[in-house]
Amino acid sequence: MQLNSNFKRNAPTQLLINFNCSAEQLYYDDLPYHPYCTDNFKTGSYQLRRDRAIEKSIIQHNPNHLIRCLVFDMDKPKGANAYWNAQDHWKDVGAPEPNWIVINPVNGHAHYYYMLTTPVPITDNSRIKPRKYIAAIQRALRIQLQSDIGYSDHLAKNPIHEKWTALVTRHETYSLQELEQYVDLKTLVKTPKRESEGLGRHCILFDELRWWAYSRVESAKQNMSFEQWLNSLSTKATSLNTFNTPLAYSSINSTAKSIARWTWTEYTGTGTSKNRGRDTNKNHQLELTDKQTYAAIKTAEQKVDSSITQIKNAILILEKTGCKVTKPAIKKLTGKSLSTIKRYWKIGVH
């Protein structure tokens, strides 16, 4: 697929911006409508409308449920000689040519962008094989490129921002089959689940959470509201996010919402578990007002559990990345209000 400067995604009018460069146009049009972005990782990331987020130097490159490009974080590999540079590294290791090479002029570190001809959806309605296929290709390329395995794959250098030196090295997008020609998927060694990186984490979380949901949704429909069911999946997704490099909260929450909606409205299986509802035999005997009160209490309890889990995981992420654990930093990661964080801080959640 040749990039076209007149190409337009079906986007709201206020989000459309015209670029003279076809590569810049495709990059911008493929961004999420409200991506996370920042100019400084230490102050955290936040969501802005796409036409405003594009002014930030760091930005979310893929929508939560769609992989439109693969990005690799390129630091100088161990053992590389003094003449190493990100611009030529892909040639030295026999990797495919990136569409974008976005270089930090201060330290020479870079992000490689590989734009996909056909985006890969990662929702409960999407097929599992393509998700696992792209995850395997990403992992194989990461090994070949010797890129940073700790990269979270959520935010990347914005190639349109003046802070970086951005090079357009290829104008044609890639199919997954074309990328596979540069790697050997048969030689990939299986890794422990919690040591997975990149898109592999999405596949693992998605599979673990959906199977957990399948066996409980029928009982949930009898004893919970949809909001309670969603809270329950969000809490479970947070507890499963124990990877060496944890997924971003926006990613796990979107996965939880996708599975919650689909299982609530579409799933018809019976699962393998027995009735797991809370006080099932007692609930059906309550009056409507009592049921509503009981449901409200349980919803509040679930929100408390979810908040505590998210705050604890945010603290772990800050500690792992060497950042100072502060209430504002936790607020940026979790989206919780400072008053909520202070409330649980006082009871020793940290």
Number of C-alpha atoms within 10 A of each C-alpha: 11 11 17 13 15 12 12 14 11 8 11 8 7 9 14 16 12 14 13 9 13 17 24 18 22 19 18 24 20 21 20 19 18 17 25 23 29 22 15 11 12 12 12 16 21 16 15 17 15 23 16 13 23 21 16 19 19 22 27 25 26 21 19 19 17 14 20 20 22 22 26 25 23 25 16 20 13 7 7 10 9 7 5 14 17 19 18 11 18 18 12 9 11 12 17 19 18 25 21 24 27 29 23 16 12 8 9 16 16 26 24 26 23 23 25 19 16 14 15 19 18 23 20 20 11 12 12 15 9 14 19 17 17 20 20 21 23 23 21 22 22 20 14 16 22 19 21 15 19 14 17 18 20 20 20 23 27 24 26 19 15 11 18 18 15 20 15 15 13 18 16 16 17 20 15 17 11 11 19 18 12 15 21 13 15 8 8 13 8 7 9 8 14 17 14 21 24 24 23 21 23 21 17 17 22 23 14 14 20 20 13 16 23 20 18 20 24 22 17 20 15 14 20 22 15 15 12 21 25 22 23 21 24 26 23 19 25 22 13 17 20 17 16 16 21 25 23 18 19 15 15 24 20 16 24 28 18 19 24 25 15 14 20 18 10 9 15 11 11 13 15 10 12 11 14 14 17 14 9 13 9 8 17 12 10 12 10 11 9 12 16 14 12 14 18 15 12 15 20 13 14 19 17 15 14 21 19 19 17 22 24 16 22 23 22 16 20 17 12 12 11 9 13 12 15 10 18 15 20 24 18 17 22 17 17 16 13 13 11 15 21 12 11 16 15 9 8 7 14 15
